[in-house]
């Protein structure tokens, strides 16, 4: 990272302006430099961690919004803590075919078919059909599920994009 900062400084001093910064000089990635693939790769590190209501810790377990909050926090992106409020954290995506890796997808809960009760992270999308796979904290722990699964297909509410 120091090399990039030195390069950037040298270019600035010599008037070269075509260098684009994807990290600040502290060595941390910026939100604009994080990709959906980065989010998916980080999320997949936790496959198999058990489901635990109210938790967001890879050693103790995750609930759904604890999982999404934790994954994005590892990439220096802040999300609110609940699935209901995370629905407002990004830009709404109206058409499923426009989903991308790293987008958040939302579902109603088992108790109420009117409010958001579950969230996951898109891992892949079929642009023709709008079907997608997502990683989430389900009853079996962190796993990847298809949107065509009857349980989730009936409960899909919408999606949002939190990446730039």
BELDA-V615018 format. One record per residue. N is the residue number from 1. RES is the residue in three letters. SS is DSSP state (a for helix, b for strand, c for the rest). Layout:
n=N res=RES ss=SS
n=N res=RES ss=SS
This chain:
n=1 res=UNK ss=c
n=2 res=UNK ss=a
n=3 res=UNK ss=a
n=4 res=UNK ss=a
n=5 res=UNK ss=a
n=6 res=UNK ss=a
n=7 res=UNK ss=a
n=8 res=UNK ss=a
n=9 res=UNK ss=a
n=10 res=UNK ss=a
n=11 res=UNK ss=a
n=12 res=UNK ss=a
n=13 res=UNK ss=a
n=14 res=UNK ss=c
n=15 res=UNK ss=c
n=16 res=UNK ss=c
n=17 res=UNK ss=c
n=18 res=UNK ss=c
n=19 res=UNK ss=c
n=20 res=UNK ss=c
n=21 res=UNK ss=c
n=22 res=UNK ss=c
n=23 res=UNK ss=b
n=24 res=UNK ss=c
n=25 res=UNK ss=c
n=26 res=UNK ss=c
n=27 res=UNK ss=c
n=28 res=UNK ss=c
n=29 res=UNK ss=b
n=30 res=UNK ss=c
n=31 res=UNK ss=a
n=32 res=UNK ss=a
n=33 res=UNK ss=a
n=34 res=UNK ss=c
n=35 res=UNK ss=c
n=36 res=UNK ss=a
n=37 res=UNK ss=a
n=38 res=UNK ss=a
n=39 res=UNK ss=a
n=40 res=UNK ss=a
n=41 res=UNK ss=a
n=42 res=UNK ss=a
n=43 res=UNK ss=a
n=44 res=UNK ss=a
n=45 res=UNK ss=c
n=46 res=UNK ss=c
n=47 res=UNK ss=c
n=48 res=UNK ss=c
n=49 res=UNK ss=c
n=50 res=UNK ss=c
n=51 res=UNK ss=b
n=52 res=UNK ss=c
n=53 res=UNK ss=c
n=54 res=UNK ss=c
n=55 res=UNK ss=c
n=56 res=UNK ss=b
n=57 res=UNK ss=b
n=58 res=UNK ss=c
n=59 res=UNK ss=c
n=60 res=UNK ss=c
n=61 res=UNK ss=b
n=62 res=UNK ss=b
n=63 res=UNK ss=c
n=64 res=UNK ss=a
n=65 res=UNK ss=a
n=66 res=UNK ss=a
n=67 res=UNK ss=a
n=68 res=UNK ss=a
n=69 res=UNK ss=a
n=70 res=UNK ss=a
n=71 res=UNK ss=a
n=72 res=UNK ss=a
n=73 res=UNK ss=a
n=74 res=UNK ss=a
n=75 res=UNK ss=c
n=76 res=UNK ss=c
n=77 res=UNK ss=c
n=78 res=UNK ss=c
n=79 res=UNK ss=c
n=80 res=UNK ss=c
n=81 res=UNK ss=c
n=82 res=UNK ss=c
n=83 res=UNK ss=a
n=84 res=UNK ss=a
n=85 res=UNK ss=a
n=86 res=UNK ss=a
n=87 res=UNK ss=c
n=88 res=UNK ss=c
n=89 res=UNK ss=c
n=90 res=UNK ss=c
n=91 res=UNK ss=b
n=92 res=UNK ss=b
n=93 res=UNK ss=b
n=94 res=UNK ss=c
n=95 res=UNK ss=c
n=96 res=UNK ss=a
n=97 res=UNK ss=a
n=98 res=UNK ss=a
n=99 res=UNK ss=c
n=100 res=UNK ss=c
n=101 res=UNK ss=c
n=102 res=UNK ss=c
n=103 res=UNK ss=c
n=104 res=UNK ss=b
n=105 res=UNK ss=b
n=106 res=UNK ss=b
n=107 res=UNK ss=b
n=108 res=UNK ss=b
n=109 res=UNK ss=c
n=110 res=UNK ss=c
n=111 res=UNK ss=c
n=112 res=UNK ss=c
n=113 res=UNK ss=c
n=114 res=UNK ss=c
n=115 res=UNK ss=c
n=116 res=UNK ss=b
n=117 res=UNK ss=b
n=118 res=UNK ss=b
n=119 res=UNK ss=b
n=120 res=UNK ss=b
n=121 res=UNK ss=b
n=122 res=UNK ss=b
n=123 res=UNK ss=b
n=124 res=UNK ss=b
n=125 res=UNK ss=b
n=126 res=UNK ss=c
n=127 res=UNK ss=c
n=128 res=UNK ss=c
n=129 res=UNK ss=c
n=130 res=UNK ss=c
n=131 res=UNK ss=c
n=132 res=UNK ss=b
n=133 res=UNK ss=b
n=134 res=UNK ss=b
n=135 res=UNK ss=b
n=136 res=UNK ss=b
n=137 res=UNK ss=b
n=138 res=UNK ss=b
n=139 res=UNK ss=c
n=140 res=UNK ss=c
n=141 res=UNK ss=b
n=142 res=UNK ss=b
n=143 res=UNK ss=b
n=144 res=UNK ss=b
n=145 res=UNK ss=b
n=146 res=UNK ss=b
n=147 res=UNK ss=c
n=148 res=UNK ss=c
n=149 res=UNK ss=c
n=150 res=UNK ss=a
n=151 res=UNK ss=a
n=152 res=UNK ss=a
n=153 res=UNK ss=a
n=154 res=UNK ss=a
n=155 res=UNK ss=a
n=156 res=UNK ss=b
n=157 res=UNK ss=b
n=158 res=UNK ss=b
n=159 res=UNK ss=b
n=160 res=UNK ss=b
n=161 res=UNK ss=b
n=162 res=UNK ss=c
n=163 res=UNK ss=c
n=164 res=UNK ss=c
